[in-house]
Amino acid sequence: MDTRAVDCLGWAATGVFVASYFCARPALLRAVQMLGAAMWATYGVMIGAWPVIVANVLVFSAAAWTAARNSPDMPPA
């Protein structure tokens, strides 16, 4: 894979991560967190960095779980 493409993905993931700090609505925040984590995990796969992959799979999972837990369609616990 072209190094520039990998770098572009890393920079784009950084932009999404920074953008998440400007999300006022919790549902939007979770969606942006999930997008950023997916991008970082993909970046980690591309560079072969297991710590980046695992950390971002965990972040994605936590954001998805929180989003599902707070969904109006999910019954209360």
C-alpha angles and dihedrals in degrees: 000000000000112000091221091058091051091048091049090054090050092050092046090050088051090052092050091048092052091045090057089070089065096054111111098178114075094219091053091046091055092048092050091045090052092048092049093047091050090050092048092047090051089048089051091053091050093053095036095241110151095187090057091047096048095043092052096043086055092048091048091049093048092049092047092048092048091048091050093045091053094043114120088225093061115088116237117264 
